[in-house]
């Protein structure tokens, strides 16, 4: 029975650690840009085409 108490206390400590890391990431502004990934998905194919069409210059 003491093993269950140990596992529960360790899991609560780990959960608090992840919660603190999440709060720190939100406060630092990591999740503020929610528009760019959706736009990047639309223009991803055009960027790949431009890279392939660029001729390689040899000297």
N, CA, C and O of each residue as an XYZ file, in Angstrom:
236
protein
N       0.816     -1.197      0.000
C       0.000      0.000      0.000
C       0.858      1.259      0.000
O       0.445      2.294     -0.522
N       2.034      1.174      0.577
C       2.893      2.352      0.622
C       3.451      2.695     -0.769
O       3.809      3.842     -1.035
N       3.520      1.692     -1.647
C       3.993      1.940     -3.000
C       3.004      2.839     -3.749
O       3.418      3.691     -4.535
N       1.720      2.657     -3.515
C       0.704      3.482     -4.164
C       0.856      4.938     -3.729
O       0.762      5.840     -4.562
N       1.086      5.177     -2.455
C       1.281      6.537     -1.974
C       2.533      7.163     -2.590
O       2.541      8.352     -2.908
N       3.564      6.384     -2.754
C       4.799      6.865     -3.365
C       4.572      7.214     -4.832
O       5.020      8.265     -5.292
N       3.889      6.355     -5.567
C       3.621      6.618     -6.972
C       2.699      7.822     -7.175
O       2.892      8.609     -8.103
N       1.711      7.959     -6.314
C       0.808      9.112     -6.421
C       1.548     10.405     -6.121
O       1.346     11.406     -6.808
N       2.392     10.399     -5.120
C       3.130     11.619     -4.790
C       4.122     11.971     -5.898
O       4.284     13.149     -6.214
N       4.782     10.994     -6.490
C       5.707     11.262     -7.596
C       4.947     11.783     -8.810
O       5.413     12.703     -9.483
N       3.787     11.209     -9.097
C       3.011     11.671    -10.247
C       2.484     13.085    -10.032
O       2.406     13.858    -10.987
N       2.125     13.438     -8.820
C       1.687     14.801     -8.541
C       2.847     15.780     -8.707
O       2.655     16.876     -9.234
N       4.027     15.409     -8.271
C       5.210     16.268     -8.431
C       5.528     16.468     -9.915
O       5.838     17.582    -10.337
N       5.454     15.407    -10.697
C       5.713     15.517    -12.145
C       4.642     16.380    -12.815
O       4.960     17.192    -13.684
N       3.392     16.214    -12.423
C       2.303     17.014    -12.989
C       2.482     18.490    -12.657
O       2.246     19.345    -13.510
N       2.888     18.799    -11.449
C       3.138     20.191    -11.065
C       4.305     20.755    -11.870
O       4.277     21.919    -12.272
N       5.329     19.939    -12.108
C       6.463     20.380    -12.921
C       6.044     20.715    -14.339
O       6.463     21.742    -14.873
N       5.227     19.875    -14.963
C       4.731     20.149    -16.311
C       3.823     21.372    -16.336
O       3.851     22.146    -17.292
N       3.026     21.547    -15.300
C       2.155     22.721    -15.222
C       2.963     24.007    -15.116
O       2.627     25.004    -15.755
N       4.019     23.994    -14.320
C       4.891     25.163    -14.194
C       5.586     25.452    -15.521
O       5.710     26.613    -15.912
N       6.042     24.411    -16.218
C       6.677     24.612    -17.516
C       5.681     25.181    -18.524
O       6.053     26.028    -19.337
N       4.440     24.741    -18.491
C       3.411     25.257    -19.389
C       3.107     26.722    -19.096
O       3.003     27.528    -20.021
N       2.966     27.071    -17.829
C       2.697     28.463    -17.453
C       3.861     29.355    -17.873
O       3.640     30.467    -18.352
N       5.090     28.890    -17.701
C       6.259     29.674    -18.096
C       6.288     29.870    -19.617
O       6.641     30.951    -20.088
N       5.925     28.849    -20.385
C       5.895     28.969    -21.847
C       4.811     29.934    -22.301
O       5.021     30.692    -23.248
N       3.667     29.919    -21.651
C       2.592     30.840    -22.009
C       2.986     32.276    -21.674
O       2.720     33.187    -22.459
N       3.607     32.486    -20.536
C       4.009     33.837    -20.147
C       5.132     34.376    -21.026
O       5.233     35.588    -21.218
N       5.974     33.504    -21.562
C       7.063     33.974    -22.420
C       6.589     34.247    -23.842
O       7.358     34.770    -24.649
N       5.339     33.907    -24.174
C       4.773     34.235    -25.475
C       4.982     33.167    -26.525
O       4.927     33.467    -27.718
N       5.216     31.951    -26.130
C       5.474     30.897    -27.094
C       4.233     30.541    -27.914
O       4.365     30.083    -29.049
N       3.051     30.738    -27.373
C       1.823     30.340    -28.059
C       1.069     31.528    -28.646
O      -0.114     31.395    -28.959
N       1.706     32.676    -28.807
C       1.013     33.857    -29.291
C       0.764     33.842    -30.791
O      -0.247     34.380    -31.243
N       1.639     33.253    -31.565
C       1.502     33.301    -33.024
C       0.717     32.087    -33.505
O       1.285     31.023    -33.749
N      -0.587     32.257    -33.637
C      -1.416     31.157    -34.104
C      -1.846     31.348    -35.555
O      -2.577     30.517    -36.094
N      -1.403     32.432    -36.196
C      -1.791     32.699    -37.578
C      -0.761     32.163    -38.578
O      -1.144     31.647    -39.628
N       0.517     32.272    -38.279
C       1.568     31.902    -39.226
C       1.542     30.431    -39.635
O       1.719     30.163    -40.823
N       1.337     29.456    -38.747
C       1.327     28.063    -39.215
C       0.243     27.773    -40.248
O       0.458     26.976    -41.161
N      -0.902     28.401    -40.117
C      -1.957     28.151    -41.105
C      -1.600     28.756    -42.455
O      -1.929     28.175    -43.489
N      -0.943     29.893    -42.471
C      -0.536     30.520    -43.726
C       0.647     29.774    -44.330
O       0.723     29.618    -45.549
N       1.558     29.319    -43.503
C       2.724     28.582    -43.992
C       2.300     27.302    -44.692
O       2.936     26.886    -45.660
N       1.234     26.675    -44.216
C       0.743     25.457    -44.845
C       0.253     25.741    -46.268
O       0.410     24.902    -47.155
N      -0.337     26.913    -46.486
C      -0.862     27.241    -47.807
C       0.241     27.541    -48.813
O       0.088     27.231    -49.994
N       1.345     28.133    -48.379
C       2.406     28.548    -49.277
C       3.599     27.602    -49.294
O       4.625     27.928    -49.891
N       3.495     26.465    -48.669
C       4.606     25.521    -48.586
C       4.980     24.969    -49.956
O       6.167     24.842    -50.255
N       4.007     24.640    -50.793
C       4.294     24.081    -52.119
C       4.993     25.088    -53.023
O       5.869     24.712    -53.803
N       4.623     26.347    -52.931
C       5.251     27.361    -53.766
C       6.722     27.537    -53.417
O       7.546     27.762    -54.303
N       7.055     27.438    -52.147
C       8.450     27.567    -51.745
C       9.282     26.408    -52.279
O      10.430     26.603    -52.679
N       8.725     25.222    -52.289
C       9.464     24.067    -52.789
C       9.655     24.157    -54.302
O      10.702     23.754    -54.808
N       8.669     24.677    -55.034
C       8.800     24.831    -56.482
C       9.886     25.838    -56.822
O      10.656     25.620    -57.758
N       9.963     26.940    -56.079
C      10.972     27.957    -56.338
C      12.378     27.411    -56.126
O      13.296     27.764    -56.866
N      12.554     26.569    -55.140
C      13.873     25.987    -54.872
C      14.305     25.064    -56.008
O      15.484     25.037    -56.361
N      13.376     24.312    -56.583
C      13.721     23.366    -57.639
C      13.970     24.062    -58.975
O      14.753     23.572    -59.790
N      13.309     25.202    -59.210
C      13.443     25.883    -60.490
C      14.697     26.751    -60.580
O      15.061     27.192    -61.670
N      15.351     26.998    -59.470
C      16.541     27.830    -59.489
C      17.675     27.063    -60.126
O      18.045     26.001    -59.626
N      18.248     27.564    -61.223
C      19.334     26.830    -61.881
C      20.631     26.921    -61.071
O      20.896     27.914    -60.394
N      21.409     25.876    -61.161
C      22.692     25.831    -60.483
C      23.741     26.386    -61.438
O      23.884     25.901    -62.560
N      24.461     27.385    -61.000
C      25.476     28.004    -61.854
C      26.818     27.348    -61.577
O      27.229     27.204    -60.426
N      27.485     26.957    -62.632
C      28.826     26.368    -62.499
C      29.841     27.332    -63.057
O      29.533     28.104    -63.966
N      31.027     27.301    -62.535
C      32.076     28.220    -62.976
C      32.995     27.572    -63.976
O      33.936     28.208    -64.452
